[in-house]
């Protein structure tokens, strides 16, 4: 990667002009949506193929132009101009479905302009003719407008109609909002029934927490005070949810007014603390633990202290966590004991006390008691993971002789029960390689000729073979294998030796289906109609709903194609990854190139290959711009708010960008800036990616201590499993992106020595 120039003018323009997109995000998406608004006209014309054979009548031309202008103006935040264009479209074709579409566009514009009563009137006209596929969505939009204009009774009835078909994505939103409208209308008993039914049907929906707040209000109004208090209390206990704070405030206000709301107990605060530890909010967890002590000074010390130790581990304060946990390592409560031993194992491993850490991990593996603050999915796997780590830590510490013996022993003992047996055999083989016992290592790799490590084993058998012909045979097998990383390395090795590798087998072209599968036809029709109305986000929501259902596999090509036409990257990527065989088209879908007006320019401004940014984005977020990780990283390139603020400060941008990481123009610019800074410090893209995933501190140590090691071996030596896999996947995707764009292969040379790090960014 090229060194980065000082970021005073990264696009050749004054920094304040360039940074305006970070200071005031939103304009980029508006411009893109405005250009995509032409999709509405394209879809509408596609439904009238006869028009292509003759001149288009003038009213139809005016109608199409009006709808296109309305959608583009609305996307650009010009609600009044959008309304004027929609009225022109209605004047051109006022009757039937055409008039209904124009009125729908007018209703959307008026709602955006903050005129809900007028919006409701326009949407009522839009609902009069039968635009069958879009009818539930138009009913939902009109219900929203009626509720905003103070007509909750009418809104509730319309929203109930909109939620009648549970197959549609809009049904969930409509049923939840109908319950809230019934609360506003004073129909408490009916609201309780509606919200109860919606929460039973969609308990994990993003709208469910707000619906639970509304349910509590309805129950209280209906006179069921005990259940109302319990509903809000249960929500308050889910401390990681934003609505939990609102529930707590409602309970506190009701208690102050003399309501039947008991004070929170120590157990309540402990339950909240456990949830906060499990969802990576350790600071908040420590506050709850202090509240538990205040609520009951006699609360069982072990329960509090092992949770405190887990929170301290989450904050990286391992030595302090060990001091807190140590008195409880032999506690009579099995859960407290195991939790304390896990904290001690982690602290010992971090401090390099390998024998102690290994012993503690074996103790954790020998118990199945629940661990405080550990997510359920981690609980299920903990025994297996702890037993594996007890052996693997010797490899991480560089004691390869002992590691080989311990990992072999683990593989024998757990061969029928563990998912990590192949991984243990892999590191047992790698331990022999690090000892310089290449013949033994080759034999150990041969044990992995079947299973998930087969391609990796073939590559390293080829690398270590003393006979060139035998080595080439293994490398050819790896080059033709399913693992793209080892295929890439093997092709590079063969090419360097002047040996031709067989080209990847080409998949026969498969045309898109002529018609939608029967089970999905209705939902696809809804999506097409919504996009034709300019309701792009709603259309994509329906496609996502279809992708979650039983018809997803059969409908995958059409779902991907429609979503790609709408400019979406995430849905085609998922359809290609999960349901479609590889072809030229699906390779494009599985490696989309979103934000073409934004991403390449921002990447190049910081000396970063745009294809590398796309590869990082593919792995980090799967192109979901609002996704948030358990560690608090956000957006397309998964930046933590504190990192974003520091990057923005280097660019001279005022604070506050950490709150806007769901905006592509903010996230892409700062993510590219960070990759550029890492590229200035680390010469090899593999080390850059390791630093992006694990942090520049660990990556710098790995590059320094193993400087001069060939790239392929260096990657295998990355201690963190997640980071090691991350580097392999992103580098492989980088190569795919470069080839798809018609460029040269990614500059990945497995024999290139990794360079020591230079001074540079440390956060």
N, C-alpha and C positions, 0 to 999 in steps of 0.2 A: 504494500500500500504506500501511496505517496505521502510525504510529510505534509502537514496541514499548515497553511499560512495563518498569520494572525487574523482572527475573525473580525476585522474591522469593516470589511466590505465583501462579504462572501459571495455576492452575486455580481460584483463589479458595479454596484450602486451603493449610495450611502446607507450605512447600517440602519438608521432609523426607518428608511423606506422599506428595506427588506424585513426588518423585525416587526413591522406593523401587522403582518399576518399572525405573529405570535401574540402581540398585545391585544389585537381585536380579532379573535378567531371567529369563523362562521361565514365570512365572505366567500371563502374557497368553496365550501359545500354548496352555497347558494348558486355560485356560477356553474358548478358542475350539474346541479339539479336543473338549472335553467336550460343547459344544453340538452340534458336528457329529456326534458319536457317534449322535445320533438318525437320521442318514442311514442307518445300518446297518438300523435297524428299518424305515425307509421303503422301502429297497430290498428287504428280505425280504418285506414286505407286498405290494409291487408284483408280486412273483412269484406272489401268491395272490389274484387279483382276485375270486375267488368269495367271499372272506371279507367283501367290502364289502356283499354282498347279504343277509347274515344275521349274527346275533350271533357274535362270535368266541369259540370254546370257551375255557374258563378255563385249561387247560394251555397253550394257545398264547399267551394273554395273559401268563401268568406267564413263559413262555419269552422272549417279546419284551421284557418289562420287565427280566428278568434280564440279557439280552444288552445292552440299552441302558444299564443301570446299570453293567455291567462295563466297557463301553467308556468311559463317562463317568468312572468312578473311575480307570481306567488313565490316561486323558488328564490327569487332575488329580494324578497322581503317587501315588494311593492304591492300591498294588498289592494289599494284603490285602483291602480292600473290594471290589476288582475280582474277586479270586478267589472271595470269598463270593457275589457276585452271579452269577458264572458257574456256581457249584455249584447255585444255586437254579434257574437256567435248565436245567441238566442234569437236575435232579430232576423238573422239569415235563415234559420231553420227552427221555428218555434214549436213544431208539432212532433209528437211521437218520441221515439228514443233519442233523436238528435236534440230536440228541445230539452229533454230530461238531462242529457249530458251537460248541456250548457248551463242549466239551472244548478246542477250539482257543482260545476266549477264556480258559479256565482256564490253558492252557499259556502264553499270552502274559503273563498276570498273574503266574504263578509265575516265569517268566524275569525279569520286571521286578523281582520281589521278591528276586532273587538265589538262587533255589532251582532250579538247572538240572536236577538229577536228577528232581525231581517234575515240572518242566516237560516233560522228555522223555517221561515216562510219560503225561502228559495228551495230548501231541501224538501219541503212538503210538496212543492210542484214537481221536483225531480222524482219523488216517490210515486206520483200518480200514474204514469205509464209503467208498464212492466219492463224494467231493465233487470231481468230476473237475477243474473249472477251477482250484480252489485247491490241488490236491494238491502240485504242485511247491513252492509257497511253504510249505506246512505241513511238507513234507519238509525244506526248507531250515531252517526254524525249529527243527525237532527236531534236525537235524544240529548246528546251533549249540549247542543245549542239551547234547547228548551230548559235544561237544568241550569245553565249559566244565566239564562234570562228570567229565572225565578218561577218556572212552571214545572215543579218536580212531579206532580201527578201525571201530566201528559208525558213527561220525559220517561218516567218509570214504565209506562205501558209500551212506549215505543222501544225502549231498551230491552224489555222482555221479548218483544218480537225479534229484535236483532240477535238475541241469544238463543233462538230456537234450535239452530242446527249445531250440535256440539262438535261436528267435524271441522268447523271453520274457526280460524284463529280469533276472529272478532267475537265469537260467542263468549269466550272467557271474559274479555273486557266488558262486554255488554251485560253479562249476568252480575258481575261484581258492581258495575256502576248502577245497575237497576236497583240493587240492594241499597246503595247509598242514596239514590233518589227517593226510595220509599221511606228511608229514615227522615230525609228532608221534608217529605210530604206528611209526616206524622203518622204513617201507617206502620207502627212498630212491629206488630205481630207478623204482618206480611213481609216486612224487611227481614225479620229473624229467619223466617222460613226460606226466603230467597238466598240470603247470605250463607245460611247453613248448607243449603244444597250446593251452592257454588264452591264453598270451601271443601266439601266432601269430594266434589268432582275434580277440583284443581288445587289441592292443598299446597303445592310447591310453586304455583304461579307467582311471578313478580308482583302482581296486584294483590296477592293474598294477605300480606301483613296489613295493608291499608284497609282491606275488607274486614279484618279482625277488629281493627279500631272501630269501624262502623258498626259491626255486630255488637260490640260492647255498648255503644250508644243505644242501639235498638233494644237490647235486652234491658237496659236500665229504664228506658222509656216504657217498656212493656211490663215493668214491675218485677222482673226477675233480677233483683239486685245481686244476689249471691253469684249467679252465673255470670253476670256482667263483670263483677269484680274478678272472678276467676279467669275470664277471657282476657282481660287486660293484664292480669298478673302473669299468665302463661306467656303472653307476648313480651312483657317486660323481662322475663327470665331469658329470653332469646337475645342476649345482650349485644350480639353482633349486628342485629338488624337496626337500620335507622329508625324504624317505627317504635322500637323498644323504648327510646327516650320519651316519645309522645305518650306511650302507655303509662310510663312511670309518672309523668306530669299529671295525667288524668287521674291516676290513683291518688297522688298526693293531694290534689285539689279536692277530690271527693272526700278523702279522709279529713282534711281540714274543715270541710263543711259538715262533718259529723256523720259521714257515710259509713257503711259496714265494711271498712277496708282496714284490715289489721296491718300493723307495722311489719316491714320485711324482717324475716328471721335470718340468723346466721347461715342456716342451710340455703336460704334463697340467695344470699350473696355468694356463697360457695358455688352454687349451681351456675350463677352468672360468671364467676371467675373461671370455672372449668370451661365454659363455652368460649370465653374470650381467649384463653390459652389455646384451645383447639383451633380457633380461627385466626391465630397469629396477631393478637392484640395484647401483647404482654403488659404494656404500661397500664391499660385500663384494667387488666386482671389484677394487678397489684393494688389498685385503688379499691376494688371489690373485696380483696382479702383484708384490707384494713377496715373496711366497713363491716365485714363478718366479725372481726375481733371486737369492734365497737358494739355491735348488736348483742354479742354474747362473749364476754371475756373468758368464759369457761369452755368455749368451743374446742373440740378435740384438736390438739396441737398438730398431730401428724397430718391430718387432712389439710390443714392450712399450709403447713410448711412444705409439703411435697408439691403443692400447687405453686407456692412461691418459688421453689427451686425450678419448676418447669418454666415459669414466667422469666426467671433470670436466665435460664438457658436460651429462651427465645430472644432475649436482649443481648446475648453473647457474653454474659457475665458468668462464665463457667466456674471460675474459682469460688466466687461467692455462692453460686448454686450448690457446689460441693459442700461448703461449710454448713449451709442450711440443711442439706439432705442427710449428712453423715449420721446425726443422732438417730435417724429413723431406718437405717439400713437393716436392722434386725427387729423392727416393730412387729408386734403380734398380729396386727392387721395385715393380711397378705397383700392387699392393694396398696397400702401405704408403703410396705416393705419393698414391693417391686418397683413402685414409682421412684422411691429414693435410690434404689440400686441403678435404675436407668439414668438418673441425673448424675450419679457418681461415675458410671461408665462413660458418659459423654464428656464429663469434665476431665477424667483421666486420659481419654483418647486425645482431647484437645491439648493437654499438657504434655503429651508424648510419653506417658507412663503406660506403655503397651501391655505389660504383663498384668497390671492392675485392671486396666480397661477390659482386657480379654477375660479375666476372671469374673468381673462384674457382668459382662454381657452373657457369659455362660449361666450365671445366676438368673438373669432376666429370662433367658431361654427356657430354664427349667420350671418356670411358673407360668400359669395362665390367668393370674389375677388381673382385674382391670386396672389400667394405668390412668391416673388423674390427668385430665387435660389433653388426652391423646384422641384424635378423631377415630371414629369407629373403624374406618377402612384401614387405619394404621394398626389398630388393636389386633385385627385378624391376622396380620402379617408379622407381628412383632417378634414372636418366638423364633420363626424362621430367620428373620433378619438378624436378630441378636446372635444366634448360633453361627451364622455366616460371618458376621463382623468379628466375632471372637477369633476366628481363623484368619480372616483377611487383614486385620490390623497389622499382623507381622509382615505382610507384603508391603503395606503402606509405609511401615517403618524401615524398610530396606533389609529386613532379616529374611532373605529369600530362601535360605536353606530350611529354616523353621516353617516359613510360609508354605513351601511346597508340601511338607509333611502334614501340616495342620489342615490345609485345604483338601489334600487327598483324603485325610481322615474324615473331614466333614462330608465329602462326596460319598464315601462308603456308608457312613452312618445315616445319612438322610436321603439316600438314592431313591427311595420310594415315596417320600413325603415332601421334599423341598422343591420349590421352583428355582432354586439357586444352585442346583448341582452342576449344571453346565457352566455357569459363571465361575464356580469354584474350580472346576477342571481347567477352565481357560486361564485363570490366574496361577494355578499350579504349573501349567505349561510355561506361562510367562515368567514365573519365578526361575525356572530352569534356564530360560533364555538370559535373564539378567545375571545369572551365575556364570554365563559363558558356556554352559553345557548344551551346545546347539543340537547335538544328536539326540540327547535326552528330550530336549524341548520339542524337536520334530516328532518324536514318538508320542509325546504327550499331546501335541496338537492333533495327531491322528485319532485320538480317542474321541474327538469332536467332529468326526466326518459326517455325522448325522445330527440334525437338530438345528437350533437357532444360530449356532456358531460355525456351521459348516463352511460358509463362504470365507469367514475370517480364518478358519483353520487351513483351508486350501491355500489362501494367500500366503500365510506364514510358513506352511510346508514348502511352498515354492520359493519363498525368500531364503529358507535355510537349507534347501537341497544342495548337496555337494555336486551332484550330476546336473549339468545345465539342461539336458533334455528332459530329465525328470522334473526339474524345477519349472521349465516352460509348461509342462503338462498341467501342473497344479495351478500356475498362474492363468492359463487359458480357462481352466474350470472356474476360477474366481472371477475372471473377466466376464464370463457368461452367466454368473450367478445372480441371485435376486437382490443381494445387498449392494446398493449403489456405491457405497464408500469403497468397499474392497474391489468392486469391478473397476472403479476409477483408478485405484492404486495399481491394480494388476495391469490394466491397459498401459499405464505410464511406464511400468517396469518392462513390459514386453516391447513397447516402442523404443525405449532406451537401448534395449538389446538387439534392435533391428528385427524383431519377430512380429509377424502380423497376428493380431488378435481377431478372432471371428467377430463380425459385426453383430450387435444385438438382434435377436430374432424380431422381424417386423410383424406386427399384428395386422391381420387383414382389415381393410376399412369396413366399418359398420355404419350404414346410414341411420339417421335418426328415424324413429318410427313414424309412419304416416298418420297415425291417430293415437290419442291418449288411451291408456288402458282404462277399461270401464270403471274400475274402482276409483280412479283418480280424475276422471273427466270433469266432474262437477267442480272440484276444487281448482283445477287448472283453468276452467272457464272463468271462475271468479277472479283469479289472479290476472288473467288477460284483460278482463273488463275493467278491473281497478286500474291497471296500468294505462289502459286507454282513456280513463278519466283523469289521468295525471296523478293518481294516488299510488305512487311508486312504492313507498314504504309499506302501505297496507297490502299491496300486491305481493311484495316480498315476504311479509308476515304469513300470508296464506301459503306461499310456496314452502316456507320453513315448517309450517304446520303439517303440510303434506309430507315433507321429508322425514318427519318424526313418526309417521303412521305406517300401517302395514303395506300400503301400496307404494312405499318409497322406492323399492328396488325397480319395480316395473316402470315407474314414472321418472326415474332418475335422469335419463337423457333429456327429456323435455323440461324438467325442473331446472337442470343445469343450463340449458340453452336459453330459457326465458330469463333466468336470473342474470346470466352473462349479458344478454341484450339490455337489461335494465342497469348495467354497470356495477352489479354486485360481484364481489370476489369470493366472499366466504362460502356462499351456498354452492356454486359450481365446484369449488375446491372440495367440499365435503362429499358431494355426490360422486365426483370422480374417485376420491380416495376410498370411499366406503362401498360403492356399488358397481363401478364401471371398470371394465378391463382396459388395459393400456392401448391407446391409439394416438394418432397425431392430435386429434381433437381433445381427447380426455387428458393428454399431457398438458395441453394449453389450459384446460379447466383446472387441473390439479396444480398448475403453476401460474396463477393469474398475475396480471401486472396492473394493479389498481393505481389510481391517482397519477395518470400519465402526465398531467399538466403540472404536477407538484413534485413528485418523488425524484425523477431524474435530475432536475435542476438543483434541488436541495442536496442530494447526494454529491453531485459533482462540485458544488460550492465548497464542500469540506474535504475534497480529495478522495471520496469513497465511490467505488463502483456501484452504480444503481442496482445491478444484479445482485450484489451482496446484500444491500439493504432489503431487497425483496425476499431473499432467502432467509434473512433474519426474521422478517415480518411473518413469513410463512410458518416458521417454527414457534415464534413467540406468541402470536395471537390468533393464528389461522385466519387473519384478516378481519377479526372482529374489533372494531374500533373502540368499543366501550367495555371490553373485558377487563376484569380486575383479578389478579392472582391472590392466593392466600398470603403471600408475603407483602402485599400492598402495591405491587407493580401494576401499571395501568396502560391501556391503550394499545395501539398497533405494534409498537416496538417495546412495550412493557417496561416503562420507566417508572421508578419510584418518585413520588412528588419531591422528596428532598434532593434527589439527584437532578431532577428537572430544574429546580430552583437554582442550583449551583451552576448548571450549564447555561441557564438564561443569564445569570449574573456575569458570566464570562463574555456573553454577547452584548452586555450593556442593556439588557431588557429588564424592566422593573419586575418586582416579585408578583406572585399570584398565578404564574403559569402552571404550578402544580395542581391547581384546581381545574385546569382545562385540558388535561391529557387525553380526553376522549375526542378532541378535535384533531383531525388528520394533519392540518397545517402546523399545529403546535408539536404534536408527537413526532411526526416525520422529521421536522427540522431539528428538534433537539436530539432525537435518536441518531440522525446522521452526524450531527455535531459530535456526539459522544463516540461514535465509531471512528470518526476522523481523529479525535484526540487519542484514542487507543491505538490507531494506526500509526500515529507519530511516535508512540512509545515502543510498540512491538512491531518488528519488521515482518513477521509472518502472519498472514490472515488467521491461521489456526490459533495462534496465541491471542490475537485480537478477540476472536470469538470466545476463547476460554475466559478472557478477562470480562467480556460482556456478560457472560453467564455467571461466573463465580466471583467476579470482582478483580480489579487490577492487582491487589495485594497477593492473593494466592497465585495468580497467573505469572506475576513477576518472579516469585520464588521458583515456580516450576521452570520458567525459561532460564533463570540464572543457574539453578543447580544442574540442569540438564542441557546447557548450551553445548552445541556441537553434535547433539544426538540427531540421527536422521528423523525427518518429519513423521514418517509412518510409525516409528517406535516411540517418538515423543508423545504422539496422540494416545497411544496405548498406555502410556505411563501416567496420564492424568489421573490423579487419585479419586476424584469425585465421579461416581458412575453417571450421574445426570449430565455433568459437564462434558465428560468423555463422549457420550452419545450425542450431545448437542453439537459438538464440534464436527463430528462425522456427518451428521444429517445436514447441517447448514452448509458445509463445504460441498457436499454432494449436490444439494439444491442450487448452490451458486453455479456449479458447472452446468446444470440443466438450464438455468436461466440464460446463461451466456450463449449456449448452443441454440436455444429457442429464438433468441434475438438475432441469430445469424452471425454472431461473433465467434471468436476463438474459444477454445476450451479454457476453463479456469486454470490459472498458473499454479497448479498443485503438483509439486515434484516430491515423491515419497523419499527420494535420496537426499534432498536438500537439508543441510544442517540447520537446526534452529538456532537463531542468534540470541545472545544475551539481551536483556531489555535495556532501553535507554531511559534517562530520567523523563518524567512526564506525569500525566494525570494519575491521581491516587485514590479517586473516589468512584 
